[in-house]
């Protein structure tokens, strides 16, 4: 007998010889019998909307009370807890124990054994917890994620039918009702989609160059393409020269289409950033947005860099000694702000979108004359979001129908995304994708600082090996007839407080940059066995290019060190 998704509410427990016809009967008996019976029931997939993700059972919950009463209910995947399992069992099964009625004796002294009757019962909390401790559920459908808009399957077909999709393990819970999308769009439909995107939706954003517009379109398409590509997506940085440039609205174009969660950026606090990321990944929102980061902030964090290049995110749960949280990193991460800078390893993990209105009063622009007047309000209408999505899907499906050509872009771990997106945009005649990588390097404050430091090091010392102590001594200000002289011209490294680091700290910092090119210079190192200390020197790139990027073991050391 199969459990149904709905049925009459269970009445108070009472003895009965018959089982309800509309619910799956489960005899639970004692504790051990209950654990075996419930494990079997779950393993057979007998409960509705129960899936497995990462070895843990999850249940799809529909959340009512959203702001738009006409929109479909929000669907979330929640870990299946003991109370939640008890709720599902009460509504979709009939759990019972056998109860023996008292024996009866007639007037002649004959004893009739009491009948065994079935009494509805709930499993104990400990039995439910024991069942949920199981991590292997081969008969339960795997859930890889929930999507609120149509996406492309790995085979190039469109997932657009509401419900669970066995080929991908995705559950499609539309946030807006989509009309049918043609598998092979006509030329008129493709031309109309491109014209809408470039001539209306994005027409009035003050992009600095074609690359900025193309990069934004690439991120706009990323949630549709991600299941098809099964690859990582780079960080999206929307940086404007001034307020009221449209940076938040540009991010919300993506956020409104797919759903987003706004996060709080705490500069320099990686522990808090880790907590924020872990909390965000408990949400089903596909777009994560740090909006309006403080002007001039350097976006640099090893935690964020690790997140962007890993397919999974793991973190220790707060208040626990060993239990952890692991989630698939299947989101797009964006940030907006004015004149934002990059540091650490972020430059090679970021797609840059720049806005410059070149206007002293950009907030006074007449929005009624825009391609889509008052776009911020327009996007809140579900019918308008359907229109945007439909045009994007037409461009994607036309590219698929053409054989999904790729471009030659390379971008670290994001090359799969870059090549597919570059090919899609080129197919539709949208130029400039990733052409602003040089500008991205200029936004990398750390690279610029190290480039100036190594350049001056070479000018002062050529390729002569030096210990960190000797190099630190060079940073001292000289005195020339009472005038202070900085032989480094302000290019020596400083810490977050603007002070020159100690020799010990300097040595650690230098060690972290061995073999890394900054501009035309690279830092090398070796162990000086005579002084029993590590020494460093700078090499200059060959005139034709950047020079070979050797690692420490491959770098030749000056002869006097051996």
DOPAPA-16118 format. One line per 4 residues: number of its first residue (from 0); their letters; for each residue x, y, z of C-alpha. Coordinates in nm, 3 decimals, always signed. Layout:
N
NUM = a = X,Y,Z | ...
This chain:
562
0 = xxxx = +0.000,+0.000,+0.000 | +0.137,+0.339,-0.095 | +0.118,+0.645,+0.129 | -0.087,+0.929,-0.015
4 = xxxx = +0.004,+1.298,+0.001 | -0.311,+1.392,+0.182 | -0.598,+1.236,+0.370 | -0.823,+1.279,+0.670
8 = xxxx = -0.665,+1.395,+0.990 | -0.597,+1.103,+1.224 | -0.848,+1.058,+1.503 | -0.771,+0.964,+1.861
12 = xxxx = -0.616,+0.620,+1.900 | -0.867,+0.341,+1.943 | -0.864,-0.035,+1.901 | -0.957,-0.162,+1.557
16 = xxxx = -0.930,-0.475,+1.349 | -0.916,-0.288,+1.021 | -0.642,-0.075,+0.875 | -0.717,+0.257,+0.700
20 = xxxx = -0.727,+0.216,+0.325 | -0.574,+0.555,+0.249 | -0.250,+0.530,+0.450 | +0.044,+0.294,+0.462
24 = xxxx = +0.022,+0.069,+0.768 | +0.340,+0.029,+0.974 | +0.356,-0.203,+1.273 | +0.606,-0.054,+1.514
28 = xxxx = +0.583,-0.284,+1.818 | +0.883,-0.247,+2.045 | +1.176,-0.009,+1.998 | +1.390,-0.240,+1.784
32 = xxxx = +1.096,-0.342,+1.568 | +1.000,+0.025,+1.521 | +1.353,+0.117,+1.406 | +1.357,-0.166,+1.151
36 = xxxx = +1.007,-0.091,+1.020 | +1.061,+0.285,+0.987 | +1.402,+0.241,+0.822 | +1.243,+0.010,+0.566
40 = xxxx = +0.958,+0.254,+0.503 | +1.196,+0.545,+0.439 | +1.432,+0.335,+0.228 | +1.145,+0.241,-0.002
44 = xxxx = +1.061,+0.608,-0.063 | +0.714,+0.568,+0.085 | +0.692,+0.917,+0.234 | +0.618,+1.212,+0.003
48 = xxxx = +0.878,+1.481,-0.070 | +1.154,+1.305,+0.122 | +1.495,+1.300,-0.047 | +1.857,+1.240,+0.045
52 = xxxx = +2.133,+1.501,+0.014 | +2.486,+1.432,+0.127 | +2.378,+1.125,+0.322 | +2.113,+1.318,+0.515
56 = xxxx = +1.740,+1.285,+0.465 | +1.571,+1.614,+0.376 | +1.207,+1.707,+0.335 | +1.063,+1.966,+0.099
60 = xxxx = +0.859,+2.226,+0.281 | +0.625,+2.474,+0.120 | +0.625,+2.812,+0.288 | +0.307,+3.020,+0.274
64 = xxxx = +0.254,+3.386,+0.349 | +0.485,+3.533,+0.083 | +0.450,+3.899,-0.011 | +0.294,+3.817,-0.348
68 = xxxx = -0.017,+3.601,-0.282 | -0.044,+3.510,-0.651 | +0.307,+3.364,-0.661 | +0.367,+2.991,-0.609
72 = xxxx = +0.463,+2.898,-0.252 | +0.833,+2.902,-0.171 | +0.984,+2.555,-0.153 | +1.278,+2.481,+0.075
76 = xxxx = +1.466,+2.163,+0.163 | +1.494,+2.114,+0.538 | +1.687,+1.839,+0.720 | +1.444,+1.571,+0.832
80 = xxxx = +1.435,+1.594,+1.211 | +1.262,+1.361,+1.456 | +0.962,+1.596,+1.502 | +0.932,+1.645,+1.125
84 = xxxx = +0.943,+1.268,+1.067 | +0.677,+1.217,+1.334 | +0.456,+1.474,+1.155 | +0.495,+1.297,+0.819
88 = xxxx = +0.425,+0.956,+0.970 | +0.109,+1.086,+1.143 | -0.029,+1.234,+0.820 | +0.078,+0.977,+0.562
92 = xxxx = +0.100,+0.644,+0.745 | -0.084,+0.448,+1.011 | +0.165,+0.342,+1.276 | +0.018,+0.092,+1.519
96 = xxxx = +0.094,-0.151,+1.796 | -0.091,-0.471,+1.876 | -0.279,-0.463,+2.201 | -0.421,-0.771,+2.364
100 = xxxx = -0.764,-0.727,+2.518 | -0.827,-0.890,+2.857 | -0.932,-1.255,+2.862 | -1.299,-1.315,+2.938
104 = xxxx = -1.454,-1.597,+3.146 | -1.813,-1.707,+3.107 | -2.045,-1.832,+3.381 | -1.936,-2.189,+3.322
108 = xxxx = -1.576,-2.096,+3.390 | -1.460,-2.118,+3.031 | -1.188,-1.862,+2.945 | -1.175,-1.695,+2.607
112 = xxxx = -0.836,-1.538,+2.518 | -0.853,-1.163,+2.454 | -0.834,-1.047,+2.092 | -0.530,-0.872,+1.947
116 = xxxx = -0.637,-0.529,+1.825 | -0.446,-0.259,+1.640 | -0.399,+0.071,+1.824 | -0.253,+0.377,+1.649
120 = xxxx = +0.070,+0.490,+1.813 | +0.364,+0.722,+1.757 | +0.723,+0.598,+1.753 | +0.939,+0.710,+2.042
124 = xxxx = +1.181,+1.000,+2.001 | +1.476,+0.767,+2.047 | +1.350,+0.536,+1.771 | +1.305,+0.828,+1.532
128 = xxxx = +1.652,+0.959,+1.614 | +1.805,+0.615,+1.559 | +1.644,+0.587,+1.216 | +1.769,+0.931,+1.112
132 = xxxx = +2.125,+0.848,+1.218 | +2.151,+0.626,+0.911 | +2.364,+0.784,+0.632 | +2.311,+0.532,+0.352
136 = xxxx = +1.976,+0.553,+0.172 | +2.009,+0.382,-0.169 | +1.634,+0.369,-0.232 | +1.568,+0.737,-0.162
140 = xxxx = +1.578,+0.987,-0.446 | +1.887,+1.212,-0.437 | +1.827,+1.588,-0.423 | +2.104,+1.799,-0.573
144 = xxxx = +1.923,+2.131,-0.538 | +1.609,+2.339,-0.580 | +1.576,+2.577,-0.874 | +1.312,+2.843,-0.917
148 = xxxx = +1.357,+2.902,-1.290 | +1.421,+2.679,-1.591 | +1.777,+2.552,-1.625 | +1.976,+2.358,-1.881
152 = xxxx = +2.036,+1.989,-1.812 | +2.379,+1.835,-1.880 | +2.241,+1.687,-2.205 | +2.141,+2.033,-2.330
156 = xxxx = +1.766,+1.993,-2.280 | +1.563,+2.239,-2.076 | +1.432,+2.152,-1.732 | +1.102,+2.340,-1.724
160 = xxxx = +0.841,+2.099,-1.582 | +0.754,+2.158,-1.218 | +0.857,+1.891,-0.972 | +1.144,+1.647,-0.927
164 = xxxx = +1.373,+1.585,-1.225 | +1.539,+1.239,-1.201 | +1.814,+1.303,-1.462 | +1.957,+1.595,-1.262
168 = xxxx = +1.830,+1.537,-0.910 | +1.697,+1.895,-0.915 | +1.355,+1.997,-0.794 | +1.199,+2.269,-1.007
172 = xxxx = +0.976,+2.493,-0.794 | +0.899,+2.791,-1.021 | +0.892,+3.132,-0.857 | +0.692,+3.257,-1.156
176 = xxxx = +0.482,+3.062,-1.407 | +0.674,+3.030,-1.732 | +0.514,+2.988,-2.075 | +0.648,+2.717,-2.309
180 = xxxx = +0.994,+2.796,-2.449 | +1.067,+2.685,-2.807 | +1.343,+2.423,-2.828 | +1.457,+2.570,-3.158
184 = xxxx = +1.379,+2.943,-3.157 | +1.311,+3.120,-3.485 | +1.545,+3.387,-3.620 | +1.285,+3.651,-3.533
188 = xxxx = +1.265,+3.528,-3.174 | +1.644,+3.533,-3.138 | +1.672,+3.883,-3.286 | +1.393,+4.004,-3.058
192 = xxxx = +1.562,+3.853,-2.750 | +1.894,+4.017,-2.829 | +1.728,+4.352,-2.899 | +1.535,+4.336,-2.573
196 = xxxx = +1.847,+4.257,-2.372 | +2.075,+4.520,-2.526 | +1.828,+4.780,-2.646 | +1.590,+4.786,-2.349
200 = xxxx = +1.688,+4.601,-2.033 | +2.054,+4.712,-2.012 | +2.051,+5.011,-2.246 | +2.072,+5.289,-1.990
204 = xxxx = +2.327,+5.147,-1.746 | +2.649,+5.355,-1.770 | +2.888,+5.070,-1.848 | +3.247,+5.189,-1.890
208 = xxxx = +3.308,+4.959,-2.187 | +3.155,+4.675,-2.387 | +3.340,+4.430,-2.162 | +3.144,+4.544,-1.858
212 = xxxx = +2.811,+4.490,-2.029 | +2.916,+4.152,-2.171 | +3.046,+4.039,-1.831 | +2.714,+4.127,-1.670
216 = xxxx = +2.522,+3.930,-1.931 | +2.756,+3.638,-1.862 | +2.659,+3.645,-1.495 | +2.294,+3.693,-1.589
220 = xxxx = +2.306,+3.365,-1.782 | +2.513,+3.173,-1.526 | +2.227,+3.022,-1.317 | +2.067,+2.882,-1.634
224 = xxxx = +2.392,+2.732,-1.760 | +2.537,+2.600,-1.436 | +2.365,+2.255,-1.428 | +2.464,+2.209,-1.793
228 = xxxx = +2.827,+2.307,-1.739 | +2.869,+2.158,-1.390 | +3.147,+2.404,-1.314 | +3.236,+2.688,-1.080
232 = xxxx = +3.128,+3.048,-1.139 | +3.363,+3.339,-1.059 | +3.293,+3.624,-0.819 | +3.096,+3.911,-0.971
236 = xxxx = +3.216,+4.260,-0.869 | +3.003,+4.558,-0.971 | +3.204,+4.873,-0.898 | +3.084,+5.226,-0.973
240 = xxxx = +3.260,+5.562,-0.959 | +2.986,+5.728,-0.756 | +2.655,+5.671,-0.584 | +2.327,+5.644,-0.779
244 = xxxx = +2.509,+5.483,-1.072 | +2.276,+5.181,-1.082 | +2.508,+4.918,-0.931 | +2.250,+4.781,-0.686
248 = xxxx = +1.981,+4.772,-0.955 | +2.220,+4.593,-1.190 | +2.274,+4.324,-0.923 | +1.900,+4.308,-0.854
252 = xxxx = +1.830,+4.233,-1.220 | +2.000,+3.900,-1.148 | +1.859,+3.870,-0.798 | +1.496,+3.933,-0.893
256 = xxxx = +1.509,+3.673,-1.172 | +1.647,+3.388,-0.966 | +1.607,+3.489,-0.602 | +1.879,+3.638,-0.383
260 = xxxx = +1.993,+3.681,-0.026 | +2.163,+4.001,+0.090 | +2.468,+3.955,+0.313 | +2.664,+4.191,+0.539
264 = xxxx = +3.033,+4.249,+0.457 | +3.264,+4.271,+0.759 | +3.606,+4.385,+0.644 | +3.900,+4.194,+0.783
268 = xxxx = +3.693,+3.953,+0.992 | +3.730,+3.614,+0.827 | +3.566,+3.435,+1.120 | +3.248,+3.641,+1.075
272 = xxxx = +3.268,+3.598,+0.698 | +3.283,+3.221,+0.740 | +2.975,+3.232,+0.964 | +2.791,+3.451,+0.710
276 = xxxx = +2.871,+3.213,+0.424 | +2.764,+2.909,+0.626 | +2.438,+3.079,+0.723 | +2.376,+3.188,+0.363
280 = xxxx = +2.418,+2.834,+0.232 | +2.133,+2.721,+0.456 | +1.916,+2.938,+0.230 | +1.794,+2.811,-0.107
284 = xxxx = +1.863,+3.148,-0.275 | +2.087,+3.094,-0.581 | +2.231,+3.449,-0.573 | +2.428,+3.577,-0.273
288 = xxxx = +2.487,+3.953,-0.267 | +2.707,+4.182,-0.061 | +2.544,+4.511,-0.154 | +2.691,+4.859,-0.113
292 = xxxx = +3.020,+4.765,+0.047 | +3.191,+5.072,+0.192 | +3.352,+5.293,-0.070 | +3.715,+5.211,-0.149
296 = xxxx = +3.706,+4.879,+0.036 | +3.965,+4.622,-0.061 | +3.780,+4.295,-0.117 | +4.041,+4.045,-0.002
300 = xxxx = +3.980,+3.732,+0.201 | +4.134,+3.384,+0.194 | +3.797,+3.252,+0.314 | +3.616,+3.402,+0.014
304 = xxxx = +3.893,+3.289,-0.223 | +3.860,+2.934,-0.089 | +3.482,+2.943,-0.128 | +3.497,+3.047,-0.493
308 = xxxx = +3.736,+2.773,-0.602 | +3.582,+2.481,-0.411 | +3.282,+2.273,-0.524 | +3.182,+2.225,-0.161
312 = xxxx = +3.183,+2.442,+0.148 | +3.253,+2.291,+0.488 | +3.244,+2.462,+0.824 | +3.221,+2.362,+1.187
316 = xxxx = +2.879,+2.429,+1.334 | +2.869,+2.686,+1.610 | +2.849,+2.543,+1.961 | +2.959,+2.194,+1.853
320 = xxxx = +3.280,+2.009,+1.921 | +3.292,+1.796,+1.609 | +2.977,+1.816,+1.401 | +3.016,+2.010,+1.079
324 = xxxx = +2.815,+2.157,+0.797 | +2.882,+2.072,+0.434 | +2.699,+2.216,+0.135 | +2.745,+2.217,-0.239
328 = xxxx = +2.873,+2.553,-0.358 | +2.619,+2.597,-0.638 | +2.552,+2.969,-0.588 | +2.662,+3.288,-0.762
332 = xxxx = +2.839,+3.537,-0.532 | +2.819,+3.909,-0.611 | +2.928,+4.236,-0.450 | +2.857,+4.599,-0.526
336 = xxxx = +3.017,+4.924,-0.411 | +3.192,+5.242,-0.520 | +3.557,+5.228,-0.628 | +3.608,+4.882,-0.481
340 = xxxx = +3.955,+4.731,-0.490 | +4.076,+4.370,-0.492 | +4.344,+4.199,-0.289 | +4.487,+3.857,-0.213
344 = xxxx = +4.392,+3.601,-0.477 | +4.063,+3.768,-0.567 | +4.170,+3.928,-0.897 | +4.201,+3.592,-1.073
348 = xxxx = +3.866,+3.479,-0.932 | +3.661,+3.784,-1.027 | +3.456,+3.913,-1.318 | +3.456,+4.295,-1.317
352 = xxxx = +3.161,+4.516,-1.415 | +3.234,+4.890,-1.401 | +2.982,+5.175,-1.408 | +3.063,+5.542,-1.460
356 = xxxx = +2.772,+5.782,-1.521 | +3.014,+6.073,-1.582 | +2.746,+6.296,-1.434 | +2.764,+6.518,-1.123
360 = xxxx = +2.402,+6.430,-1.041 | +2.328,+6.076,-1.167 | +2.033,+6.048,-0.928 | +1.851,+6.316,-1.130
364 = xxxx = +1.845,+6.127,-1.459 | +1.501,+6.103,-1.614 | +1.406,+5.736,-1.572 | +1.088,+5.779,-1.771
368 = xxxx = +1.303,+5.805,-2.085 | +1.492,+5.482,-2.018 | +1.456,+5.170,-2.234 | +1.244,+5.030,-1.951
372 = xxxx = +1.115,+5.323,-1.745 | +1.158,+5.277,-1.370 | +1.322,+4.938,-1.406 | +1.342,+4.887,-1.030
376 = xxxx = +0.962,+4.888,-1.006 | +0.914,+4.706,-1.336 | +1.117,+4.407,-1.218 | +0.888,+4.350,-0.919
380 = xxxx = +0.605,+4.242,-1.149 | +0.626,+3.863,-1.199 | +0.500,+3.895,-1.557 | +0.794,+4.120,-1.640
384 = xxxx = +1.044,+3.878,-1.487 | +0.891,+3.607,-1.705 | +0.959,+3.826,-2.007 | +1.327,+3.868,-1.916
388 = xxxx = +1.372,+3.497,-1.847 | +1.202,+3.401,-2.170 | +1.441,+3.616,-2.374 | +1.745,+3.475,-2.193
392 = xxxx = +1.625,+3.118,-2.248 | +1.572,+3.184,-2.618 | +1.933,+3.300,-2.652 | +2.055,+2.992,-2.463
396 = xxxx = +1.848,+2.741,-2.661 | +1.948,+2.899,-2.993 | +2.313,+2.857,-2.890 | +2.246,+2.493,-2.799
400 = xxxx = +2.075,+2.436,-3.134 | +2.387,+2.575,-3.305 | +2.606,+2.314,-3.135 | +2.698,+2.520,-2.825
404 = xxxx = +3.022,+2.664,-2.969 | +3.295,+2.756,-2.718 | +3.543,+3.043,-2.711 | +3.913,+3.024,-2.629
408 = xxxx = +3.893,+3.202,-2.293 | +4.089,+3.066,-1.999 | +4.023,+3.165,-1.639 | +4.178,+2.934,-1.380
412 = xxxx = +3.913,+2.698,-1.237 | +3.644,+2.895,-1.418 | +3.759,+2.819,-1.773 | +3.462,+2.590,-1.841
416 = xxxx = +3.222,+2.871,-1.759 | +3.430,+3.131,-1.945 | +3.457,+2.926,-2.264 | +3.087,+2.839,-2.277
420 = xxxx = +2.972,+3.191,-2.190 | +3.221,+3.347,-2.430 | +3.099,+3.116,-2.706 | +2.734,+3.194,-2.634
424 = xxxx = +2.789,+3.569,-2.637 | +3.002,+3.555,-2.952 | +2.730,+3.345,-3.121 | +2.488,+3.632,-3.058
428 = xxxx = +2.732,+3.907,-3.157 | +2.781,+4.043,-2.804 | +3.143,+4.160,-2.791 | +3.389,+4.236,-2.513
432 = xxxx = +3.349,+3.939,-2.278 | +3.639,+3.936,-2.025 | +3.825,+4.201,-2.226 | +3.881,+4.412,-1.913
436 = xxxx = +4.119,+4.172,-1.738 | +4.391,+4.441,-1.747 | +4.159,+4.675,-1.558 | +4.094,+4.395,-1.312
440 = xxxx = +4.466,+4.371,-1.241 | +4.477,+4.748,-1.186 | +4.206,+4.703,-0.923 | +4.429,+4.454,-0.742
444 = xxxx = +4.591,+4.669,-0.472 | +4.809,+4.391,-0.338 | +4.955,+4.311,-0.681 | +5.024,+4.681,-0.742
448 = xxxx = +5.193,+4.715,-0.402 | +5.411,+4.410,-0.459 | +5.492,+4.520,-0.813 | +5.624,+4.854,-0.685
452 = xxxx = +5.814,+4.682,-0.402 | +5.989,+4.428,-0.627 | +6.066,+4.692,-0.890 | +6.242,+4.911,-0.633
456 = xxxx = +6.415,+4.607,-0.480 | +6.562,+4.528,-0.824 | +6.672,+4.888,-0.874 | +6.851,+4.892,-0.538
460 = xxxx = +6.990,+4.540,-0.519 | +6.965,+4.376,-0.862 | +6.959,+3.996,-0.809 | +7.187,+3.993,-0.504
464 = xxxx = +7.062,+3.754,-0.230 | +6.961,+3.921,+0.096 | +6.833,+3.802,+0.431 | +6.510,+3.948,+0.567
468 = xxxx = +6.713,+4.121,+0.840 | +6.939,+4.297,+0.591 | +6.645,+4.395,+0.375 | +6.462,+4.533,+0.680
472 = xxxx = +6.767,+4.747,+0.761 | +6.742,+4.903,+0.415 | +6.394,+5.026,+0.503 | +6.532,+5.258,+0.772
476 = xxxx = +6.517,+5.628,+0.685 | +6.861,+5.777,+0.611 | +6.973,+6.121,+0.716 | +7.127,+6.349,+0.453
480 = xxxx = +7.246,+6.670,+0.619 | +6.938,+6.675,+0.839 | +6.699,+6.577,+0.562 | +6.524,+6.237,+0.589
484 = xxxx = +6.583,+6.019,+0.284 | +6.375,+5.710,+0.203 | +6.582,+5.505,-0.041 | +6.270,+5.295,-0.114
488 = xxxx = +6.063,+5.598,-0.219 | +5.767,+5.471,-0.014 | +5.759,+5.134,-0.192 | +5.867,+4.917,+0.104
492 = xxxx = +5.602,+4.681,+0.236 | +5.395,+4.789,+0.536 | +5.146,+4.613,+0.761 | +4.778,+4.702,+0.809
496 = xxxx = +4.879,+4.981,+1.045 | +5.113,+5.138,+0.787 | +5.427,+5.036,+0.975 | +5.729,+4.857,+0.831
500 = xxxx = +5.718,+4.497,+0.964 | +5.989,+4.345,+1.182 | +6.257,+4.131,+1.017 | +6.085,+3.812,+1.139
504 = xxxx = +5.744,+3.920,+1.009 | +5.901,+4.038,+0.684 | +6.058,+3.697,+0.633 | +5.720,+3.526,+0.670
508 = xxxx = +5.557,+3.769,+0.426 | +5.834,+3.722,+0.168 | +5.814,+3.342,+0.198 | +5.445,+3.359,+0.108
512 = xxxx = +5.527,+3.526,-0.226 | +5.817,+3.312,-0.347 | +5.778,+3.233,-0.717 | +5.485,+3.468,-0.767
516 = xxxx = +5.515,+3.721,-1.050 | +5.414,+4.082,-0.993 | +5.447,+4.281,-1.311 | +5.786,+4.200,-1.459
520 = xxxx = +5.949,+4.076,-1.139 | +5.945,+3.758,-0.931 | +6.076,+3.677,-0.585 | +6.314,+3.382,-0.546
524 = xxxx = +6.460,+3.221,-0.235 | +6.707,+2.960,-0.118 | +6.876,+2.845,+0.201 | +7.222,+2.994,+0.260
528 = xxxx = +7.406,+2.708,+0.428 | +7.699,+2.931,+0.528 | +7.476,+3.171,+0.723 | +7.220,+2.896,+0.799
532 = xxxx = +6.943,+3.133,+0.697 | +6.695,+3.182,+0.417 | +6.784,+3.450,+0.166 | +6.578,+3.619,-0.104
536 = xxxx = +6.645,+3.787,-0.437 | +6.449,+3.933,-0.726 | +6.458,+3.821,-1.089 | +6.350,+4.037,-1.380
540 = xxxx = +6.139,+3.899,-1.663 | +6.286,+3.858,-2.005 | +6.226,+4.156,-2.229 | +5.980,+3.967,-2.455
544 = xxxx = +5.728,+3.877,-2.187 | +5.665,+3.782,-1.832 | +5.934,+3.518,-1.811 | +5.894,+3.156,-1.704
548 = xxxx = +5.697,+3.119,-1.384 | +5.928,+2.878,-1.206 | +5.861,+2.732,-0.865 | +6.112,+2.755,-0.583
552 = xxxx = +6.271,+2.419,-0.658 | +6.317,+2.504,-1.026 | +6.459,+2.852,-0.969 | +6.838,+2.864,-1.005
556 = xxxx = +7.009,+3.011,-0.698 | +7.318,+3.234,-0.714 | +7.637,+3.029,-0.711 | +7.766,+3.165,-0.380
560 = xx = +7.483,+2.997,-0.191 | +7.599,+2.644,-0.276
